[in-house]
Amino acid sequence: MRNFGWAAAAVALTLGACGTQADNETENDGETLTIYSARHYDSDYALYEAFERDTGIKVNVVEAEGDLLIERVKADGERSAADVIFTVDAGRLWRADEEGLFAPLDSALLNERVPANFRHPDGHWYGIATRARVIVYAEDRVDAAQLTGYASLADPQFEGRVCARSSGNIYNISLLAALVERWGETEAEEWARGVAANFARDPVGGDSDQIKAVKAGECDVALVNHYYLARMMVDENEDVSGVKVAWPQADGGVHVNISGGGVAKDAPNPELARQFLEYAMSDASQRLFADLTGEYPVVSSVTYTNPALAEMGEFDTDPLSVNVYGVNQGVAQQIFDRVGWQ
């Protein structure tokens, strides 16, 4: 992975920092844009660098994990330096919006470039990149024809062969929230119970760990976000040969989520925030997310040159509004608890 200078400049938060202004944050002076971000990818650092170069506006970045970021902005309240809030997963964007952390933004450019199902109905936040929740499998132990949709993971033929992250992971919560909307609560619960019954081991680790477990033979199939495998495919230090993607597009299409952001409610520089979000929708900016991070551009017309994404091929997406992932997340977590998905 390329290492931009921005990686060192970003300010990492800890829980103890909540409620106070970090001493090394840059004071907003009208020409400094402050971004609070739960993302830590090279694509983002390249985007900040390009925005500074093209506009002359300084970018100050404060980084934290998703839920901690929301708590930080809440704690700072009107004193917050945040102009833009970036986070991963529509479920977290929904949580932040429920806390009143976003200001509505009416941007004709954003409304034109970002599909309606990848943005808040009232413009409180917008997707900047997309990621698919997919099934990866060992091609020497699994016939791809057996993996047609998410329902396949609950099939008894995969008993003792499935790996997944914990039920508390927002990616899994959002997937189940989408399935609740698609299938109804009863069928979604039956699915979750069936998947949990097929676990090869208790849920542990992140998406990369699930991929490594398939490679190592600890399980035969796993549920992950596509870009984890895409990045490992082009990393010379990783060996994921024989691990392939199955697009679970039966019964409604592949579950697609977003990373996204919006203008902070108490943004000192809301117009700079608007300018940045619109800049992130240019073809050149969108291409960064695919080529450097392995995500898909939220603007579907944008072309890119990532060989891993090309190898993975095309798929049909679920057209469901990602806002539903937040609306249904409480039901999803209750289902996980009832079925014993740890």
C-alpha positions, 0 to 999 in steps of 0.5 A: 500500500502507498504511504501518503504523508497524510497518514502521519499528519492525521490525528488519532483519537483515544477514548480519554480525548473525548470531550476536550479539544486536542492540543495539536488540532489546527484552529479553523481560520476560514481557510482550513477544513477540518475532517473528522474521519473513521476512515484510514485509507490511502485513497482518502489521504490522496484525496485530501492532498489533491483537494489542498493542491487544487483549492489552496484550502488546508485540510486538517484530519482527526481520525477515530474508530467509527463509534468513538468518532460519533461520541467525540463529536457529540461530546464537543457539541457546539465547540466541535471543530468538525466541518465534515464527518466521514465514517464507514457503513450506512448504519453508523451514518444513521446513528450519527444522524439520529444524534443530530450531528449532520446539517442538511445539505442541498447540493444539486451536484451531489444529488445528481452524482450520488444515486438516491439509494446511497444518500440520506433522503433529506441530504444529511449524508452522502455515500462516497464509495461502496462496498459489497458484502460477499461470500469468499470460498476455497475453490478446491473445496467448494463448488461455486454453484453451491453459493447462489445467495446469502441463504446458501450460508445457512444450508446444512451442507455447510455445517462446520464450514462457515467463518464470520465476524461477530454479531456486534460488527456493524457490517453484519448488523447492516447486512441482517438489517437489509435481509429483515427488509427483504425477507421479513423478520421471521425468515431473516432470523431463521437465516441467522440461526442457520448460519450460526449453526454452520460456524466452523469456529466462534466468530473472531477477528476482522474480515481479513482474518476470515479470508486467511481462515479460508486459505488456511483450511479452518473453514471453507466459506466466509462472509466479508466485504469485497475490498478486503480480498481485493487489497490482499490480492494485490499485496505481495505479502499476502497469499490468497491464491485459491480464495475466490468471490461468490456474488450472493445475488440470488433473491434480491441482489448483492448487499452493498453498503457505503462509506460516506459523510456530510456537513457537521451540524456545528461546522465552522466552515460549512461552505468549505465542507460542501466544496470538499464533498462535491470535490469528492464526487469528481471522476478523478476523486472517485477513481482513487477509492477503486484504485487505492482502496479496492472500493467501488466508486459511488458514481457508477459511470467512473472507470478505474484500473484496479486489476483485482476488481476486474478479476472479481467481475460484475454483479447485480446489486440490491437496490434497497436504500442504505438508510434502511440499514440504520432503521432496522439495526435494532431488530437485527441486533435482537435477532443475533442475540436470540440465535446465539451468533456471538 
